[in-house]
Amino acid sequence: MPGPPVVFLCSPRAGGNSDTAGLAFAEGLARSGLQAQVIALREHAVAPCRGCGACAGAAHRCPLDTGGDAARTLFAALDAAPLAAFAAPIYFYHVPALFKALIDRAQRRYEIRAAAGEAGRALPARPAYPLLVAGRPQGERLFEGALLTLKYFLWPFGFVPAEPVLVRGLDAPGDLAGNVAALAGFAAAGEAAGR
């Protein structure tokens, strides 16, 4: 059954600039008539992948999929969403550890889709919006690693990265809230996504 669009807030810090970006995107979606499910990753326990290889077996089983682990629930929200957005700060030219833990847990989903062959490649493409906020004001390849990882993380779910919204030089809490143009850009991206 189809669910709502989903906006993931991927920062370990509540109320920071990337949270502000994700919430602005969700507000833009609401202006277009779509109510998003907003998920703060920091409120969910996701064990990091151990590289055990169990998911490559015929049953594609992950021993970490237990009652106390949220990866399966979070992936179910992605499965049901017509579109998704991921709002994250940039830490050392990449996404924060809690988001990377969820990304690594998608290895099981990658194995499932790869094993399906051509049938697995026929998933309908849905858009996913990277919303990335960097404290560094410069760096030619500042977002490159995160964007490349997101592209391959999204593939097993049938998502295709949409045009990212990238801002830099916003480090202190409240910097984005005080930048009218940048904030409006995130909201406008959400509104356009909902059309």
C-alpha positions as CSV (number, residue, x, y, z in Angstrom):
1,M,0.0,0.0,0.0
2,P,1.4,3.4,-0.9
3,G,2.5,5.6,1.9
4,P,3.4,9.3,2.3
5,P,6.6,10.9,1.0
6,V,9.3,10.5,3.6
7,V,11.9,13.0,4.7
8,F,14.8,11.7,6.7
9,L,16.6,14.0,9.1
10,C,20.1,12.4,9.3
11,S,22.0,14.6,11.8
12,P,22.9,13.4,15.3
13,R,22.1,17.0,16.4
14,A,18.5,18.0,16.9
15,G,17.5,21.4,15.6
16,G,20.6,21.9,13.5
17,N,20.9,23.3,10.0
18,S,20.2,20.0,8.1
19,D,17.1,19.5,10.3
20,T,16.0,23.0,9.3
21,A,16.6,22.0,5.6
22,G,14.6,18.8,5.8
23,L,11.7,20.5,7.6
24,A,11.6,23.3,5.0
25,F,11.5,20.7,2.3
26,A,8.6,19.0,4.1
27,E,6.8,22.4,4.3
28,G,7.3,22.8,0.6
29,L,5.7,19.4,0.0
30,A,2.8,20.5,2.2
31,R,2.3,23.6,0.1
32,S,1.9,21.3,-2.9
33,G,-0.6,19.2,-1.1
34,L,1.6,16.3,0.1
35,Q,2.0,15.6,3.8
36,A,5.4,14.0,4.5
37,Q,6.4,11.5,7.1
38,V,9.4,13.1,8.8
39,I,11.8,10.6,10.4
40,A,14.7,11.7,12.6
41,L,17.3,8.9,12.4
42,R,18.8,9.8,15.8
43,E,15.6,8.6,17.4
44,H,16.0,5.1,15.9
45,A,18.5,2.4,16.8
46,V,20.3,0.9,13.8
47,A,23.1,-1.5,14.4
48,P,26.0,-1.1,11.9
49,C,26.6,-3.8,9.3
50,R,29.2,-6.4,10.5
51,G,30.1,-7.6,7.0
52,C,29.1,-11.2,7.9
53,G,27.9,-12.0,4.4
54,A,24.7,-13.7,5.5
55,C,22.6,-11.4,3.3
56,A,24.4,-12.8,0.2
57,G,23.0,-16.3,0.9
58,A,19.8,-17.7,-0.8
59,A,17.6,-16.5,2.1
60,H,19.1,-13.0,2.1
61,R,18.9,-13.0,5.9
62,C,20.3,-10.3,8.1
63,P,21.1,-11.4,11.6
64,L,20.8,-7.8,12.8
65,D,17.0,-7.6,11.9
66,T,15.8,-8.1,15.4
67,G,13.0,-6.5,17.4
68,G,15.3,-3.8,18.8
69,D,16.7,-2.7,15.4
70,A,14.9,-0.1,13.3
71,A,16.5,-0.7,9.9
72,R,13.7,-2.9,8.6
73,T,11.0,-0.4,9.7
74,L,12.9,2.5,8.1
75,F,13.4,0.6,4.9
76,A,9.6,-0.2,4.9
77,A,8.9,3.6,5.0
78,L,11.1,4.0,2.0
79,D,9.5,1.1,0.1
80,A,6.1,2.7,0.5
81,A,7.1,6.3,-0.3
82,P,6.4,7.9,-3.7
83,L,9.4,10.2,-3.1
84,A,12.0,10.6,-0.4
85,A,14.4,13.3,0.8
86,F,17.5,13.0,2.9
87,A,18.7,16.0,4.9
88,A,22.2,15.6,6.2
89,P,25.2,17.6,7.4
90,I,28.5,16.9,5.8
91,Y,31.1,15.4,8.2
92,F,34.6,15.0,6.8
93,Y,33.3,15.2,3.2
94,H,30.6,12.6,3.9
95,V,27.3,11.9,5.8
96,P,27.3,11.3,9.6
97,A,27.9,7.9,11.1
98,L,24.3,7.2,12.0
99,F,23.2,7.7,8.4
100,K,26.1,5.7,7.1
101,A,25.0,2.8,9.4
102,L,21.6,2.8,7.8
103,I,23.2,3.0,4.3
104,D,25.4,0.0,5.1
105,R,22.5,-2.0,6.3
106,A,21.0,-1.7,2.8
107,Q,23.5,-4.3,1.6
108,R,20.8,-6.9,2.2
109,R,18.5,-5.0,-0.1
110,Y,21.3,-4.7,-2.7
111,E,21.8,-8.5,-2.6
112,I,18.0,-9.1,-3.1
113,R,17.7,-6.7,-6.1
114,A,20.9,-8.0,-7.7
115,A,19.8,-11.6,-7.4
116,A,16.5,-10.7,-9.1
117,G,18.4,-10.0,-12.3
118,E,16.4,-8.2,-15.0
119,A,13.2,-8.4,-13.0
120,G,15.0,-6.5,-10.1
121,R,16.1,-3.8,-12.5
122,A,12.6,-3.1,-13.6
123,L,11.5,-1.3,-10.4
124,P,9.7,1.9,-11.1
125,A,12.0,4.9,-10.6
126,R,11.1,7.2,-7.8
127,P,12.9,10.5,-7.0
128,A,15.0,11.0,-3.9
129,Y,16.2,14.5,-3.0
130,P,19.6,14.9,-1.3
131,L,19.5,18.0,1.0
132,L,23.1,18.5,2.1
133,V,24.4,21.2,4.4
134,A,28.2,21.8,4.9
135,G,29.9,24.0,7.5
136,R,32.9,24.4,5.3
137,P,32.6,27.4,3.0
138,Q,34.8,25.9,0.3
139,G,36.0,22.6,-1.1
140,E,35.6,21.7,-4.7
141,R,34.5,18.1,-4.0
142,L,32.8,18.8,-0.7
143,F,29.6,16.9,-1.6
144,E,31.0,14.4,-4.1
145,G,31.4,11.4,-1.7
146,A,28.0,11.8,-0.1
147,L,26.2,12.1,-3.4
148,L,27.9,9.1,-4.9
149,T,27.1,6.9,-1.9
150,L,23.5,8.1,-1.9
151,K,23.2,7.1,-5.6
152,Y,24.1,3.5,-4.9
153,F,22.3,3.3,-1.6
154,L,19.1,4.3,-3.3
155,W,19.3,1.8,-6.2
156,P,18.1,-1.3,-4.4
157,F,14.9,0.6,-3.4
158,G,14.2,1.9,-6.9
159,F,15.0,5.5,-6.1
160,V,16.9,7.8,-8.5
161,P,18.7,10.9,-7.0
162,A,16.9,14.1,-8.1
163,E,18.7,17.4,-8.3
164,P,20.4,17.9,-5.0
165,V,20.0,21.1,-2.9
166,L,23.5,21.8,-1.5
167,V,24.6,24.7,0.7
168,R,27.9,25.4,2.3
169,G,29.3,27.7,5.0
170,L,26.5,27.1,7.4
171,D,27.9,25.7,10.6
172,A,26.5,27.2,13.8
173,P,23.0,26.2,14.9
174,G,20.5,28.7,13.4
175,D,22.7,29.6,10.4
176,L,20.3,28.2,7.9
177,A,17.2,29.6,9.7
178,G,18.9,33.1,9.3
179,N,19.7,32.7,5.6
180,V,16.4,33.5,3.9
181,A,17.5,32.7,0.3
182,A,19.0,29.3,1.3
183,L,16.0,28.3,3.4
184,A,13.6,29.3,0.6
185,G,15.6,27.1,-1.8
186,F,14.9,24.0,0.3
187,A,11.2,24.9,0.6
188,A,11.0,25.5,-3.2
189,A,12.6,22.2,-3.9
190,G,9.9,20.5,-1.8
191,E,7.1,22.3,-3.4
192,A,8.5,21.4,-6.9
193,A,8.9,17.8,-5.8
194,G,5.2,17.6,-4.8
195,R,3.9,18.8,-8.2
